[in-house]
C-alpha cells in the first residue's frame, strides 16, 4: 500500500498523530467503519489512554460517530467530509450511512487490509477502471457495473466495482509474476446466492483476462465449505471449453459479412456474429482475424495459437481466514489452473 505522504500530513493537521493519520486514511479508503480493537492492533497498543484519546478526538471534532456495538466495544463510523477531503476522497460512499450487515462486512474487510498492508491495492473506483480499460485495453462494458437512478427519469449514473472488495496485484505463489487478484468478503450474514450473483457480475470481466486469482475472505472456516466447488462451477467450467471452433465460426461469418456475401441475411448467423463481436472483442482476437483473413494464418495454426493462449492462462482460488481484530495468513484451499 502506497499512502501519499501529503495526505497523511493534511490529516495530521487536524490534530492527529502520524499513526492515527495513517489508520484514518486506511479506514476512509477501504471501510468507513472500525473498532478501537482494530486501532489497537494497528498501533500495537493495549487498552488505556492512547485509544481513548483517539476516540475522544474523533467524536469531539465531529469526524466520527459511534453508530453501534461490535466485537465487545463501540463501532465507529468515520463520516466527516473534512477528513475525507484531506485525502481528496470526499466523494467516497464510505461516508454514507449503511446497514448493519454492510458495517460488519466492512470490519472484516478492514481486518484483511490491516493484516496485508504490503499489497498493491487499487484503492478507488477510478484506479480500477483505469487499470482494466487503459492498461489492459478492456472495454468498460465488461466491468461489473451498477446503474443508479437520478431525480429525473433520464438521470442515471453508472458506478463500477461498487462492492469495493479488495482488488490488487500479487503473485499467486512465490516466484510467479503478479496477477490481478479479486476477492469476496463473507462476514457470515450473506446468503450463498449472493456469492453466485457476485461471480456472475464479474464473469464478463473474467473472460477478458488471461489469468486471475480469487480470494475468499471469511471469519470462520465453516464458511469455506463448498466454496471452491461453487467457484469452479460458476467461473472455471464456463471458461474451459475449447473456443477454437467458435472463433473459427466467428471468423468465417465475419468474413462473409465484411465481403458483403449475404444476399439474403441469415438470422442465425447474424445473431451469432453480434454476440461473438462482443465476446471476442480483444486485441489478440482482432490480430488473429486479420492474419487469417489475409491468408497469413492457416486454420491449423489458428487453432494452435488459440490453444496456446488458453494453456498460458490460469485461474487461482484461495481462502483467507480472519478472526476478530486478528487475521491469519491465507491457507490454500484449492488451486484452479488451465482455465
C-alpha positions as CSV (number, residue, x, y, z in Angstrom):
1,X,0.0,0.0,0.0
2,X,1.4,3.4,-1.0
3,X,-0.1,6.1,1.2
4,X,0.7,9.6,-0.1
5,X,2.7,11.5,2.4
6,X,0.9,14.7,1.6
7,X,-2.4,13.2,2.7
8,X,-1.0,12.0,6.0
9,X,0.3,15.5,6.7
10,X,-3.1,17.0,5.9
11,X,-4.8,14.6,8.3
12,X,-2.2,15.3,11.0
13,X,-3.0,19.0,10.5
14,X,-6.4,18.2,12.1
15,X,-4.7,17.2,15.3
16,X,-3.9,13.6,14.8
17,X,-0.6,11.8,15.3
18,X,1.3,10.1,12.4
19,X,0.0,6.6,13.3
20,X,-3.6,7.9,13.8
21,X,-3.5,9.7,10.5
22,X,-2.3,6.5,8.7
23,X,-5.1,4.5,10.3
24,X,-7.7,7.0,9.4
25,X,-6.5,7.0,5.8
26,X,-6.9,3.2,5.6
27,X,-10.3,3.3,7.2
28,X,-11.5,6.1,4.9
29,X,-10.4,4.3,1.7
30,X,-11.4,0.7,2.5
31,X,-14.1,0.6,5.2
32,X,-15.5,3.7,6.7
33,X,-16.1,1.7,9.9
34,X,-13.7,0.5,12.6
35,X,-13.4,-0.6,16.3
36,X,-10.8,0.5,18.8
37,X,-9.7,-3.1,18.8
38,X,-8.6,-2.6,15.2
39,X,-6.9,0.7,16.1
40,X,-5.0,-1.1,19.0
41,X,-3.9,-3.9,16.7
42,X,-2.7,-1.3,14.1
43,X,-0.7,0.7,16.6
44,X,0.4,-2.4,18.7
45,X,-1.0,-0.8,21.9
46,X,-3.3,-2.1,24.6
47,X,-6.2,-0.6,26.5
48,X,-5.6,2.8,28.0
49,X,-5.1,6.5,27.3
50,X,-3.9,6.3,23.7
51,X,-7.0,4.6,22.1
52,X,-9.3,6.5,24.5
53,X,-7.7,9.9,23.5
54,X,-8.0,8.9,19.8
55,X,-11.7,8.2,20.1
56,X,-12.4,11.4,22.1
57,X,-10.7,13.5,19.3
58,X,-12.6,11.8,16.6
59,X,-16.0,12.3,18.2
60,X,-15.2,15.6,19.8
61,X,-14.3,17.2,16.4
62,X,-17.2,15.7,14.7
63,X,-15.1,13.5,12.4
64,X,-16.6,10.2,13.5
65,X,-19.7,8.9,15.4
66,X,-20.4,5.9,17.5
67,X,-23.1,4.0,15.5
68,X,-23.4,0.8,17.4
69,X,-21.6,-2.1,19.2
70,X,-19.4,-4.7,17.6
71,X,-16.8,-7.1,19.0
72,X,-17.4,-6.2,22.6
73,X,-16.9,-2.4,22.0
74,X,-18.1,0.6,20.2
75,X,-18.4,0.7,16.4
76,X,-17.2,3.9,14.9
77,X,-18.2,5.5,11.6
78,X,-15.7,7.9,10.0
79,X,-18.0,10.2,8.1
80,X,-16.6,13.7,8.2
81,X,-16.1,15.4,4.8
82,X,-13.3,17.3,6.5
83,X,-11.3,14.2,7.0
84,X,-12.1,12.6,3.6
85,X,-11.3,16.0,1.9
86,X,-7.7,15.9,3.3
87,X,-7.0,12.9,1.0
88,X,-9.2,14.2,-1.9
89,X,-11.7,11.5,-1.4
90,X,-14.7,13.4,0.0
91,X,-16.9,11.7,-2.6
92,X,-16.4,8.2,-1.3
93,X,-19.6,6.3,-0.4
94,X,-17.9,5.1,2.8
95,X,-19.1,8.4,4.3
96,X,-22.7,7.4,3.9
97,X,-24.8,5.5,6.5
98,X,-25.2,1.8,5.8
99,X,-27.0,-1.3,7.1
100,X,-25.6,-3.4,10.0
101,X,-24.7,-6.2,7.6
102,X,-22.7,-3.8,5.5
103,X,-20.9,-2.4,8.6
104,X,-19.9,-5.9,9.7
105,X,-18.6,-6.8,6.3
106,X,-16.5,-3.6,6.2
107,X,-15.0,-4.6,9.6
108,X,-13.8,-7.9,8.2
109,X,-12.6,-6.2,5.0
110,X,-10.6,-3.7,7.2
111,X,-9.1,-6.7,9.2
112,X,-7.8,-8.1,5.9
113,X,-6.3,-4.8,4.7
114,X,-4.7,-4.1,8.1
115,X,-3.1,-7.5,8.0
116,X,-1.9,-7.1,4.4
117,X,-0.7,-3.5,4.1
118,X,2.1,-4.6,1.8
119,X,-0.2,-5.4,-1.1
120,X,-0.6,-3.1,-4.1
121,X,-4.3,-2.3,-3.8
122,X,-6.4,-0.5,-6.4
123,X,-7.9,1.9,-3.9
124,X,-10.6,3.8,-5.8
125,X,-13.2,3.1,-8.5
126,X,-11.3,5.2,-11.0
127,X,-8.0,3.4,-10.3
128,X,-9.7,0.1,-11.0
129,X,-11.4,1.4,-14.2
130,X,-8.1,2.9,-15.4
131,X,-6.2,-0.4,-14.8
132,X,-8.6,-2.6,-16.8
133,X,-9.5,-0.1,-19.5
134,X,-6.3,1.8,-20.1
135,X,-3.6,-0.6,-19.1
136,X,-5.3,-3.9,-20.2
137,X,-7.4,-2.4,-23.0
138,X,-10.7,-3.9,-21.8
139,X,-13.9,-2.1,-22.7
140,X,-16.0,-0.7,-19.8
141,X,-18.9,-2.8,-20.8
142,X,-17.2,-5.9,-19.3
143,X,-16.7,-4.3,-15.9
144,X,-19.1,-5.0,-13.1
145,X,-21.4,-2.1,-13.0
146,X,-24.5,-0.8,-11.2
147,X,-26.9,1.8,-12.5
148,X,-28.3,4.4,-10.1
149,X,-31.4,6.3,-11.0
150,X,-31.3,10.1,-10.6
151,X,-34.0,12.5,-9.6
152,X,-35.2,12.7,-13.2
153,X,-36.0,9.7,-15.4
154,X,-33.2,10.5,-17.8
155,X,-30.6,11.0,-15.0
156,X,-28.7,7.8,-14.5
157,X,-25.2,7.2,-13.0
158,X,-23.1,4.1,-13.8
159,X,-20.8,3.1,-11.0
160,X,-18.2,0.3,-11.3
161,X,-16.9,-2.2,-8.6
162,X,-19.5,-0.9,-6.1
163,X,-18.8,-3.9,-3.8
164,X,-15.4,-2.3,-3.0
165,X,-13.9,-5.6,-2.0
166,X,-10.1,-5.7,-2.1
167,X,-8.6,-5.7,-5.6
168,X,-4.9,-5.9,-6.0
169,X,-2.0,-7.4,-8.0
170,X,0.1,-10.1,-6.3
171,X,1.9,-13.4,-7.2
172,X,-0.4,-16.4,-6.7
173,X,2.7,-18.3,-5.4
174,X,6.2,-17.1,-4.5
175,X,8.4,-16.8,-7.6
176,X,5.5,-16.3,-10.0
177,X,4.7,-12.9,-11.6
178,X,1.8,-10.9,-10.1
179,X,-1.7,-11.4,-11.3
180,X,-4.8,-9.4,-10.7
181,X,-6.5,-10.7,-7.5
182,X,-10.2,-10.3,-6.9
183,X,-11.9,-11.0,-3.6
184,X,-15.1,-11.6,-1.8
185,X,-15.7,-10.8,1.9
186,X,-18.1,-13.1,3.8
187,X,-18.9,-11.8,7.3
188,X,-21.3,-14.6,7.9
189,X,-24.5,-12.6,7.1
190,X,-24.9,-13.2,3.4
191,X,-26.9,-15.8,1.6
192,X,-25.0,-18.3,-0.5
193,X,-26.8,-16.9,-3.6
194,X,-25.1,-13.6,-3.0
195,X,-21.7,-15.1,-3.8
196,X,-23.1,-16.6,-7.0
197,X,-24.5,-13.3,-8.0
198,X,-21.2,-11.6,-7.3
199,X,-19.3,-14.0,-9.5
200,X,-21.9,-13.6,-12.3
201,X,-21.4,-9.9,-12.2
202,X,-17.6,-10.3,-12.7
203,X,-17.9,-13.2,-15.2
204,X,-17.7,-10.9,-18.3
205,X,-14.5,-9.3,-17.0
206,X,-13.0,-12.7,-16.1
207,X,-13.5,-13.8,-19.7
208,X,-11.2,-11.0,-20.9
209,X,-8.3,-11.9,-18.7
210,X,-5.5,-14.4,-19.4
211,X,-5.1,-15.1,-15.7
212,X,-6.5,-14.1,-12.3
213,X,-6.6,-15.1,-8.7
214,X,-9.7,-15.0,-6.5
215,X,-9.6,-14.8,-2.7
216,X,-12.5,-15.8,-0.5
217,X,-12.2,-13.9,2.8
218,X,-14.3,-15.2,5.8
219,X,-14.4,-15.2,9.6
220,X,-15.0,-18.9,10.1
221,X,-13.5,-21.9,8.4
222,X,-17.1,-23.3,8.1
223,X,-17.8,-20.6,5.6
224,X,-15.3,-22.2,3.2
225,X,-17.3,-25.4,2.9
226,X,-18.2,-26.0,-0.7
227,X,-16.9,-22.6,-1.8
228,X,-14.2,-23.9,-4.1
229,X,-16.6,-26.2,-5.9
230,X,-19.1,-23.3,-6.3
231,X,-16.3,-21.1,-7.7
232,X,-15.3,-23.8,-10.2
233,X,-18.8,-24.4,-11.4
234,X,-19.6,-20.7,-11.9
235,X,-16.2,-19.4,-13.1
236,X,-13.9,-22.2,-14.2
237,X,-16.1,-24.6,-16.1
238,X,-17.7,-22.0,-18.4
239,X,-14.2,-20.9,-19.4
240,X,-12.9,-24.4,-20.0
241,X,-14.4,-25.3,-23.4
242,X,-12.2,-25.2,-26.4
243,X,-13.0,-21.9,-28.1
244,X,-11.2,-22.5,-31.4
245,X,-14.2,-23.9,-33.1
246,X,-16.4,-20.9,-32.1
247,X,-13.7,-18.4,-33.0
248,X,-13.3,-20.1,-36.4
249,X,-17.1,-19.9,-37.0
250,X,-17.0,-16.2,-35.9
251,X,-14.2,-15.5,-38.4
252,X,-16.0,-17.2,-41.3
253,X,-19.3,-15.4,-40.7
254,X,-17.5,-12.1,-40.1
255,X,-15.5,-12.5,-43.4
256,X,-18.7,-13.2,-45.3
257,X,-20.3,-10.1,-43.7
258,X,-17.3,-7.9,-44.4
259,X,-17.2,-9.2,-48.0
260,X,-20.9,-8.4,-48.5
261,X,-21.6,-12.0,-49.4
262,X,-25.0,-12.1,-47.7
263,X,-27.6,-11.6,-50.4
264,X,-30.4,-12.7,-48.0
265,X,-29.4,-12.2,-44.3
266,X,-29.3,-15.4,-42.3
267,X,-30.8,-14.6,-39.0
268,X,-28.9,-17.3,-37.1
269,X,-25.5,-16.2,-38.5
270,X,-26.2,-12.5,-37.8
271,X,-27.2,-13.2,-34.2
272,X,-24.1,-15.3,-33.7
273,X,-22.0,-12.5,-35.2
274,X,-23.5,-9.9,-33.0
275,X,-22.8,-11.9,-29.8
276,X,-19.3,-13.0,-31.0
277,X,-18.2,-9.5,-31.7
278,X,-18.8,-8.6,-28.1
279,X,-17.5,-11.9,-26.7
280,X,-14.3,-11.9,-28.7
281,X,-13.6,-8.2,-28.8
282,X,-9.9,-8.2,-27.8
283,X,-6.8,-7.0,-29.5
284,X,-5.4,-10.6,-29.7
285,X,-8.5,-11.9,-31.5
286,X,-8.6,-8.9,-33.8
287,X,-4.9,-9.6,-34.8
288,X,-5.7,-13.3,-35.4
289,X,-8.7,-12.4,-37.6
290,X,-6.7,-10.0,-39.8
291,X,-3.9,-12.6,-40.3
292,X,-6.4,-15.4,-41.0
293,X,-8.4,-13.2,-43.5
294,X,-5.2,-12.2,-45.3
295,X,-4.2,-15.8,-45.7
296,X,-1.2,-15.5,-43.5
297,X,-2.6,-17.9,-40.9
298,X,-3.9,-21.4,-41.7
299,X,-6.8,-22.8,-39.7
300,X,-4.5,-25.4,-38.1
301,X,-2.1,-22.6,-37.0
302,X,-5.0,-20.6,-35.7
303,X,-6.3,-23.4,-33.6
304,X,-2.7,-23.9,-32.2
305,X,-2.4,-20.3,-31.3
306,X,-5.8,-20.2,-29.5
307,X,-4.9,-23.4,-27.6
308,X,-1.6,-22.0,-26.7
309,X,-3.2,-18.8,-25.4
310,X,-5.6,-20.9,-23.4
311,X,-2.9,-23.0,-21.9
312,X,-1.0,-19.9,-20.8
313,X,-3.9,-18.6,-18.8
314,X,-4.6,-19.7,-15.2
315,X,-7.2,-19.2,-12.5
316,X,-6.2,-19.5,-8.9
317,X,-8.6,-19.8,-5.9
318,X,-7.5,-19.3,-2.3
319,X,-9.2,-18.7,1.1
320,X,-8.2,-16.3,3.8
321,X,-9.4,-16.6,7.4
322,X,-10.0,-13.5,9.5
323,X,-10.6,-13.8,13.3
324,X,-11.8,-10.7,15.1
325,X,-9.2,-8.0,15.1
326,X,-6.6,-10.5,14.1
327,X,-6.1,-12.2,10.8
328,X,-4.5,-15.5,9.8
329,X,-2.2,-15.7,6.7
330,X,-4.1,-17.3,3.8
331,X,-4.4,-21.0,3.7
332,X,-4.7,-22.7,0.3
333,X,-8.0,-24.4,-0.2
334,X,-7.9,-25.1,-3.9
335,X,-5.9,-24.0,-6.9
336,X,-7.6,-24.0,-10.3
337,X,-5.4,-23.8,-13.3
338,X,-5.7,-24.1,-17.1
339,X,-8.9,-22.2,-17.4
